[in-house]
Amino acid sequence: MADFKRKPGESFESFLRKFKKGLKNSKRLETAREKQFHAKKETKRIRKLKALTGLKLRKEREYLRKTGKLPEEGMNN
């Protein structure tokens, strides 16, 4: 891990230039950006669980709608 400290009398611009160069050479920023947009693939088990959860919620909503505890979807209240 790179450690950056500003030396006494060092201008901010030179410190910033040193910081950017050190960060680029350490590859930390590059790996962080790669991880940021890399999405893990969902496993088959996770997909099944999500599908089953969705089915369960749809059944519950349909039951509540039929029993009158939820308003009809087409009506404006």
Secondary structure, DSSP 4 states (H G I P E B T S, - for coil): -----PPTT--HHHHHHHHHHHHHHHTHHHHHHHHHH-PPPPPHHHHHHHHHHHHHHHHHHHHHHHTTSS--TT---
